[in-house]
């Protein structure tokens, strides 16, 4: 099972997540209630920036983020 956290910001197709300590660069992640697929492009402490490969319309702060554990 991967690292779990929450969305704090949505800016276009890039999502900022918090409480994801242990997530790694280039790791794939499921984002939001719909489980959109994205890739971790930046890690700062226990925060991560995830490039989502689908439309992010409807994503909101507080929704879950889960690292898949593989690139």
C-alpha positions as CSV (number, residue, x, y, z in Angstrom):
1,X,0.0,0.0,0.0
2,X,1.3,3.5,-0.8
3,X,1.6,6.7,1.1
4,X,-1.7,8.5,1.8
5,X,-2.4,12.2,2.1
6,X,-4.8,15.0,1.2
7,X,-5.0,17.7,-1.6
8,X,-4.3,21.2,-0.4
9,X,-4.2,23.1,-3.7
10,X,-5.3,22.5,-7.3
11,X,-3.6,24.7,-10.0
12,X,-4.6,23.6,-13.4
13,X,-3.3,20.0,-13.8
14,X,-0.9,20.3,-10.9
15,X,-2.1,19.3,-7.5
16,X,-0.3,20.0,-4.2
17,X,-0.7,17.3,-1.5
18,X,0.3,17.3,2.2
19,X,1.0,14.5,4.7
20,X,2.7,12.4,2.0
21,X,6.0,11.9,3.8
22,X,7.8,9.0,2.1
23,X,6.4,9.6,-1.4
24,X,9.1,9.7,-4.0
25,X,9.9,11.6,-7.2
26,X,8.3,10.0,-10.4
27,X,6.0,7.8,-8.3
28,X,2.6,7.4,-9.7
29,X,-0.4,8.5,-7.6
30,X,-4.1,8.3,-7.5
31,X,-5.7,11.7,-6.9
32,X,-9.1,12.7,-5.6
33,X,-12.3,10.7,-5.1
34,X,-12.2,9.6,-8.7
35,X,-8.7,8.2,-8.5
36,X,-7.2,10.3,-11.3
37,X,-3.7,9.2,-12.3
38,X,-0.7,11.5,-11.9
39,X,3.0,11.6,-11.4
40,X,5.0,13.2,-8.5
41,X,7.1,16.0,-10.0
42,X,8.3,17.7,-6.9
43,X,8.8,16.8,-3.2
44,X,9.3,19.3,-0.4
45,X,9.3,17.7,3.1
46,X,5.9,16.0,3.5
47,X,4.4,17.9,0.6
48,X,4.3,16.8,-3.0
49,X,3.4,18.3,-6.3
50,X,1.6,15.9,-8.7
51,X,1.1,16.4,-12.4
52,X,-2.3,14.9,-13.1
53,X,-2.7,13.3,-16.6
54,X,-6.5,13.9,-16.7
55,X,-8.8,16.9,-16.4
56,X,-8.8,18.1,-12.8
57,X,-12.1,19.8,-12.9
58,X,-14.0,19.0,-9.7
59,X,-11.0,18.2,-7.6
60,X,-11.1,20.0,-4.2
61,X,-8.8,20.5,-1.2
62,X,-9.3,17.7,1.3
63,X,-9.8,14.9,-1.2
64,X,-7.4,11.9,-0.8
65,X,-4.1,11.3,-2.6
66,X,-2.4,7.9,-2.6
67,X,1.0,7.1,-3.9
68,X,0.9,3.8,-5.8
69,X,4.5,2.9,-4.8
70,X,5.9,2.5,-8.3
71,X,7.1,4.8,-11.1
